[in-house]
Amino acid sequence: MTTPRIKIAISTQQLELLDGENVIFKAQVSTARNGVGEVFGSECTPRGKHIIRAMIGRGCAKGTVFVGRRPTGEAYSPDMQKQFPDRDWILTRILWLSGCEPGRNRLGNVDTMRRFIYIHGCPDEYPLGVADSHGCIRMHNEDIVQLFDQVRVGMPVMIEE
């Protein structure tokens, strides 16, 4: 029996949900515009072995706005983007990641979970397939809902260049 896992390839901006060698879900993503890196404050996407530490947003409507991992009661609209153009929109669902490699992506100033690195929904008009996030892995809302419904807390996540 194989353990399902997520693989994120920075070079292709692709996320795959795998069961053994079988791809059971695939989507384009957007990783950090600052590239890869693990240091706190870098706004880079961390590499290496991770797990899903928490799943947030089950049952929320598509477009639900989150701040501090809590729904604000707002539903995202393009008008909100115009009103708050610099806001880093976290929408619909959150898969909060935790690093598994002490000194690389866990503990100290390289701790993925303390850096609040997520796989999360973003406005559907945001381009995917290009590195443009603040460190997290962005997905369109329909894709994050589909992924969320197929994963569990503790599932392995590998982020590779």
Backbone torsions as a table, in degrees:
resi	resn	phi	psi	omega
1	MET	NA	132.8	-179.2
2	THR	-96.1	158.3	176.0
3	THR	-99.3	119.0	176.0
4	PRO	-58.6	148.9	-177.8
5	ARG	-153.4	161.4	176.5
6	ILE	-107.1	137.7	173.6
7	LYS	-123.4	128.0	177.2
8	ILE	-116.6	123.0	180.0
9	ALA	-106.4	111.6	-179.5
10	ILE	-63.7	-39.8	-175.6
11	SER	-61.8	-32.9	-179.1
12	THR	-107.9	-3.5	-178.1
13	GLN	54.6	45.1	-179.2
14	GLN	-121.9	142.2	171.0
15	LEU	-114.7	133.3	175.2
16	GLU	-126.2	137.7	168.9
17	LEU	-100.5	119.6	-173.9
18	LEU	-114.5	144.2	168.5
19	ASP	-123.6	103.3	-169.6
20	GLY	66.4	-124.9	176.6
21	GLU	-98.3	-0.8	-177.9
22	ASN	-85.6	125.9	175.3
23	VAL	-81.8	117.2	-179.0
24	ILE	-104.2	-10.8	174.5
25	PHE	-159.5	141.7	-179.9
26	LYS	-144.9	139.5	179.0
27	ALA	-152.7	152.2	171.5
28	GLN	-75.8	147.8	179.0
29	VAL	-133.9	177.4	170.1
30	SER	-132.0	121.1	176.6
31	THR	-99.7	-168.9	-170.2
32	ALA	-67.3	134.0	174.4
33	ARG	-64.8	-23.4	177.9
34	ASN	-84.3	3.9	178.5
35	GLY	86.3	-154.6	-177.4
36	VAL	-98.5	150.3	178.4
37	GLY	164.6	157.4	-172.0
38	GLU	-113.5	-9.6	-170.6
39	VAL	-75.9	137.6	177.5
40	PHE	-53.0	133.1	177.9
41	GLY	85.3	-2.8	-176.2
42	SER	-78.4	-19.7	-172.5
43	GLU	54.4	36.6	175.6
44	CYS	-107.3	158.0	175.2
45	THR	-85.5	125.9	-178.7
46	PRO	-75.5	145.9	178.6
47	ARG	-99.1	168.3	171.0
48	GLY	100.1	-165.9	-176.0
49	LYS	-80.7	131.3	178.1
50	HIS	-136.3	172.2	168.3
51	ILE	-133.1	160.5	169.9
52	ILE	-77.8	114.4	-179.2
53	ARG	-86.3	-36.0	-179.4
54	ALA	-150.7	150.4	177.1
55	MET	-120.6	121.5	-172.5
56	ILE	-125.4	133.5	173.5
57	GLY	111.5	4.4	179.8
58	ARG	-52.9	129.4	177.5
59	GLY	86.5	-9.4	177.7
60	CYS	-73.8	150.3	178.3
61	ALA	-68.2	151.7	172.9
62	LYS	-59.2	135.6	-179.2
63	GLY	91.0	-1.9	175.7
64	THR	-57.4	132.3	-179.6
65	VAL	-90.9	132.4	176.4
66	PHE	-114.9	139.7	170.2
67	VAL	-134.6	127.8	-177.0
68	GLY	60.0	34.2	178.7
69	ARG	66.5	16.4	178.6
70	ARG	-121.0	138.2	175.5
71	PRO	-65.9	135.6	-177.3
72	THR	-87.1	-11.8	-173.1
73	GLY	92.7	-4.6	179.3
74	GLU	-92.1	151.5	169.5
75	ALA	-114.4	124.2	-176.7
76	TYR	-58.7	142.7	171.5
77	SER	-144.2	156.6	176.4
78	PRO	-56.7	-29.5	176.6
79	ASP	-63.8	-34.3	177.1
80	MET	-65.2	-38.2	177.4
81	GLN	-60.1	-42.0	178.6
82	LYS	-65.7	-38.2	-178.5
83	GLN	-71.9	-35.3	-177.8
84	PHE	-128.6	70.6	-172.3
85	PRO	-65.5	-21.4	-177.6
86	ASP	-98.3	1.9	-178.0
87	ARG	-71.9	137.5	175.7
88	ASP	-89.4	99.7	-172.1
89	TRP	-75.2	122.5	174.4
90	ILE	-116.0	112.7	-169.8
91	LEU	-124.7	153.5	162.2
92	THR	72.8	-61.6	-179.6
93	ARG	-148.3	154.6	176.9
94	ILE	-132.5	128.2	167.9
95	LEU	-110.3	106.3	-175.3
96	TRP	-85.5	123.9	-175.2
97	LEU	-96.0	150.9	174.6
98	SER	-131.4	131.9	178.0
99	GLY	-69.5	155.3	-178.9
100	CYS	-117.8	0.8	-173.9
101	GLU	-118.8	95.4	-179.6
102	PRO	-53.3	132.8	-179.3
103	GLY	88.2	-18.7	177.8
104	ARG	-105.6	-52.4	-178.4
105	ASN	-141.0	16.0	-179.7
106	ARG	-141.3	136.5	177.8
107	LEU	74.2	162.2	177.6
108	GLY	58.5	-146.1	-176.3
109	ASN	-87.8	14.5	177.6
110	VAL	-122.9	20.2	-173.4
111	ASP	-79.6	111.0	-178.1
112	THR	-56.2	-43.8	-177.1
113	MET	-67.2	-43.3	178.2
114	ARG	-67.7	-21.1	175.1
115	ARG	-81.7	-5.6	-179.8
116	PHE	58.9	51.7	177.1
117	ILE	-90.6	124.2	-176.9
118	TYR	-126.7	162.2	155.9
119	ILE	-99.7	121.8	-174.4
120	HIS	-148.5	164.5	176.6
121	GLY	-76.3	154.8	177.8
122	CYS	-140.0	169.1	177.3
123	PRO	-55.4	136.9	-176.6
124	ASP	-64.1	-20.2	177.7
125	GLU	-81.2	-8.8	177.3
126	TYR	-70.1	137.7	178.7
127	PRO	-72.6	139.3	172.7
128	LEU	-111.5	165.8	-177.5
129	GLY	88.3	-0.6	175.9
130	VAL	-131.0	145.0	178.9
131	ALA	-75.3	112.8	-175.8
132	ASP	-148.8	6.5	-176.6
133	SER	-87.6	180.0	177.2
134	HIS	-94.9	15.9	-179.9
135	GLY	130.7	-31.6	179.8
136	CYS	-76.2	177.3	175.2
137	ILE	-107.0	112.4	-178.8
138	ARG	-91.2	145.2	174.9
139	MET	-138.3	155.4	172.6
140	HIS	-70.4	157.6	-169.9
141	ASN	-60.1	-44.8	179.4
142	GLU	-61.4	-40.3	-179.5
143	ASP	-67.0	-42.7	-179.3
144	ILE	-66.7	-34.0	176.7
145	VAL	-64.9	-45.9	179.6
146	GLN	-62.1	-43.5	179.2
147	LEU	-64.9	-48.1	-178.1
148	PHE	-52.9	-41.1	-177.0
149	ASP	-73.0	-7.6	-178.2
150	GLN	-114.2	0.0	-176.6
151	VAL	-115.7	177.1	179.9
152	ARG	-147.7	160.6	174.2
153	VAL	-60.7	138.0	-179.4
154	GLY	92.5	-8.6	-179.2
155	MET	-65.4	136.0	177.8
156	PRO	-67.1	142.7	176.5
157	VAL	-133.2	122.4	176.5
158	MET	-110.4	125.4	176.9
159	ILE	-110.1	115.5	-175.4
160	GLU	-120.0	151.6	175.0
161	GLU	-73.6	NA	NA
